[in-house]
Amino acid sequence: MLTPRQQHCLNAIGVSAWQLRPAPEAATLPGQAESVARAESALAVPVQSATAEPVAKPDTAGVRSFELNDWTHTLQAIEVCENCDLARTCTRKVPGKGFQQADLMIIGEAPGHDEDIQGQPFVGRAGTLLDKMLAAIGLGEDSVYITNILKCRPPGNRDPHVDEIQACAPFLQAQIRLVQPKVILSVGRISAQNLLQQHSPLGKLRLQQHVLPGSEIPLLVTYHPAYLLRTPSEKARSWQDLKALHRLLHQ
């Protein structure tokens, strides 16, 4: 049963009627041990989201001068990073925002136009929708940490290239270590496929609980808010994901 506050928030994101269906068997949370056994290392060389062709190991020389073991050095390294061409085309770096010891860490794909201007992730229309989605399960910006796979905007908001994802991987690894979240929520296909190191479609990935490879951190997958703005009919399914997230955070 929804509280009046939750119903208000759901109405705000454009969902007015719910037809609750039994959760699919995949949502019964398959054993975490199997996911960990499949992983070789935490956030190892990410898979390419567009194709399955192998890629070379990234050159991370540009970040090795910084020990990414605290927030100060990690944020400094992101700011001065020139490990890929995006550093020369973006307006501002977009490291992340929110509570740096949050139970929930949200990982999106890449900054968009508004994020590139303001230097903050999820600040445009998609960010407003994400805020409403989180509010629907009682979460505010002060209780989550939000970042992206990439810290720079790709030109024209195109999909990230694999070398760009690899160049940013050390920063994301450091952020996960520093936050030590109880749960990770991956939003969007590119985020999910790279975090989980597989090519399954988002529709398949979102109906189960995963574990971040090489760790014991539970990971859930949902639609990117920008996709929901383009496809409002999927908002009901995103509510299923939010309910699963709420249960996981409070178990």
C-alpha positions in Angstrom: 0.0 0.0 0.0 1.4 3.3 -1.0 1.7 6.2 1.4 0.1 9.5 0.4 3.6 10.9 -0.2 4.6 8.0 -2.5 1.3 8.3 -4.5 2.0 12.1 -4.9 5.5 11.4 -6.1 4.3 8.7 -8.5 1.7 11.0 -9.9 4.5 13.6 -10.4 6.5 11.2 -12.6 3.5 10.5 -14.7 2.2 7.2 -13.4 -1.4 7.4 -12.2 -2.6 3.8 -12.1 -0.8 0.7 -11.0 -1.5 -2.9 -11.9 0.8 -4.8 -9.6 1.8 -8.1 -11.1 3.6 -11.0 -9.3 7.4 -10.5 -9.5 9.0 -12.7 -12.2 11.0 -15.7 -10.9 14.2 -13.8 -11.8 13.3 -11.2 -9.2 13.7 -13.8 -6.4 17.3 -12.7 -6.4 19.5 -15.6 -7.7 22.4 -16.5 -5.5 25.1 -13.9 -5.2 27.8 -16.6 -5.2 27.1 -17.5 -8.8 27.6 -13.9 -9.9 30.8 -13.5 -8.0 32.1 -16.8 -9.4 31.6 -15.5 -12.9 33.6 -12.3 -12.2 37.3 -12.1 -12.6 37.9 -8.7 -11.0 36.0 -5.6 -9.9 35.2 -3.5 -12.9 37.8 -5.2 -15.0 38.2 -3.9 -18.5 34.6 -2.9 -19.3 32.8 -4.5 -22.2 32.0 -2.4 -25.2 28.3 -1.6 -25.3 27.9 -1.4 -29.0 29.9 -4.4 -30.3 31.6 -7.4 -28.8 35.0 -7.0 -30.4 38.0 -7.2 -28.1 39.8 -4.0 -27.1 43.2 -3.1 -25.8 44.0 -2.4 -22.2 43.6 1.3 -21.4 46.6 3.5 -20.8 46.1 4.9 -17.3 49.4 6.7 -17.0 47.7 10.0 -16.7 46.1 9.0 -13.4 48.9 7.0 -11.8 50.5 10.2 -10.5 47.5 10.3 -8.1 46.9 7.7 -5.5 43.1 7.3 -5.8 42.7 6.3 -2.2 40.8 9.4 -0.9 38.2 11.8 -2.3 40.6 14.8 -2.6 43.1 13.0 -4.8 40.4 11.2 -6.8 38.5 14.4 -7.6 41.8 16.2 -8.5 42.7 13.4 -10.8 39.4 13.5 -12.6 39.7 17.3 -13.0 43.1 17.1 -14.7 42.6 13.9 -16.6 43.5 13.9 -20.3 43.4 10.2 -20.9 41.0 10.4 -23.8 39.9 13.0 -26.4 36.8 13.9 -24.4 38.9 16.0 -22.1 39.5 18.4 -25.0 35.8 18.6 -26.1 33.9 18.8 -22.9 33.1 22.0 -21.1 33.5 20.7 -17.6 34.4 17.4 -15.9 31.4 15.8 -14.1 32.8 13.7 -11.2 29.6 13.0 -9.2 27.4 14.4 -6.4 25.7 13.5 -3.2 26.6 11.8 0.1 30.0 10.2 -0.2 29.3 7.5 2.4 25.8 6.7 1.0 24.2 3.2 1.2 23.0 3.7 -2.4 25.3 4.5 -5.3 23.6 5.3 -8.6 25.7 4.9 -11.7 24.5 6.3 -15.0 26.1 6.4 -18.5 27.6 9.8 -19.4 27.0 13.5 -18.8 24.6 15.3 -21.1 24.3 18.9 -22.2 23.1 20.3 -18.9 25.6 18.2 -16.9 28.4 19.4 -19.1 27.6 23.0 -18.4 27.0 22.7 -14.7 29.6 20.0 -13.8 27.0 17.9 -11.9 25.4 14.6 -13.0 21.6 14.3 -13.5 20.7 18.0 -13.4 18.4 18.4 -16.5 15.0 16.9 -17.1 16.3 13.4 -16.5 17.7 14.5 -13.2 14.4 16.0 -12.1 12.7 12.7 -12.9 15.3 10.7 -11.1 14.8 12.9 -8.0 11.1 12.2 -8.1 11.7 8.5 -8.6 13.9 8.4 -5.5 11.5 10.5 -3.5 8.8 7.9 -4.3 10.7 5.4 -2.1 11.7 7.9 0.5 15.2 8.8 -0.7 16.7 12.3 -1.2 19.8 13.6 -2.8 21.5 13.7 0.6 21.2 9.9 1.0 22.6 8.7 -2.3 25.8 9.2 -4.3 25.4 9.7 -8.1 28.0 9.4 -10.8 28.4 8.2 -14.4 30.5 5.6 -16.2 32.1 8.6 -18.0 33.1 11.9 -16.4 33.1 13.9 -19.6 30.3 14.5 -22.1 30.6 12.7 -25.5 30.0 15.1 -28.4 26.4 15.2 -29.4 25.5 12.9 -26.5 26.6 9.9 -28.6 27.2 6.5 -26.9 30.6 6.3 -25.1 33.4 4.6 -27.0 35.2 1.7 -25.3 38.5 3.5 -24.9 36.7 6.4 -23.2 35.0 4.0 -20.8 38.4 2.3 -20.0 40.0 5.7 -19.4 37.4 6.5 -16.8 37.4 3.0 -15.2 40.0 3.8 -12.5 38.0 6.8 -11.3 34.8 4.8 -11.0 36.6 2.0 -9.3 38.0 4.5 -6.8 34.6 6.0 -6.2 33.0 2.6 -5.5 35.8 1.8 -3.0 35.4 5.2 -1.3 31.6 5.2 -1.0 31.4 1.5 -0.1 27.7 1.4 -0.9 25.3 -1.2 0.4 23.6 -1.3 -3.1 24.4 0.0 -6.6 21.7 1.0 -8.9 22.7 1.0 -12.5 20.6 3.2 -14.8 20.7 2.7 -18.5 22.0 0.0 -20.9 25.5 1.2 -21.2 26.0 1.5 -17.5 24.6 -2.0 -16.8 26.4 -3.8 -19.6 29.8 -2.3 -18.6 29.4 -2.8 -14.9 28.2 -6.4 -15.3 30.7 -7.1 -18.1 28.1 -8.6 -20.4 26.0 -7.8 -23.5 22.5 -8.9 -22.4 19.7 -6.4 -23.2 18.6 -4.1 -20.4 15.1 -5.6 -20.4 16.7 -8.9 -19.3 19.2 -7.5 -16.9 16.7 -5.5 -14.9 14.6 -8.4 -13.7 17.1 -9.8 -11.3 19.6 -9.0 -8.6 23.2 -9.0 -9.6 26.5 -8.7 -7.8 29.1 -6.2 -8.9 31.8 -8.5 -10.4 34.7 -9.1 -8.0 32.7 -7.8 -5.0 29.8 -8.6 -2.8 27.9 -5.4 -3.6 24.3 -6.1 -4.8 23.5 -4.4 -8.1 20.1 -3.7 -9.6 19.4 -2.4 -13.1 16.7 0.0 -14.3 15.9 2.3 -17.2 17.6 5.6 -17.6 15.4 8.5 -16.7 16.1 10.0 -20.1 14.6 6.9 -21.7 11.6 7.1 -19.5 11.0 10.7 -20.7 11.0 9.4 -24.3 9.0 6.3 -23.4 6.6 7.0 -20.6 4.9 3.7 -20.9 7.9 2.1 -19.3 7.5 4.0 -16.0 5.3 1.3 -14.5 8.2 -1.2 -15.0 10.6 1.2 -13.5 8.4 1.3 -10.4 8.9 -2.4 -10.0 12.6 -1.8 -10.0 12.3 0.9 -7.4 10.3 -1.3 -5.1 13.0 -4.0 -5.4 15.6 -1.4 -4.6 13.6 -0.3 -1.5 13.4 -3.9 -0.3 17.1 -4.5 -0.8 18.1 -1.3 1.0 15.9 -2.2 4.0 16.5 -5.9 4.4 
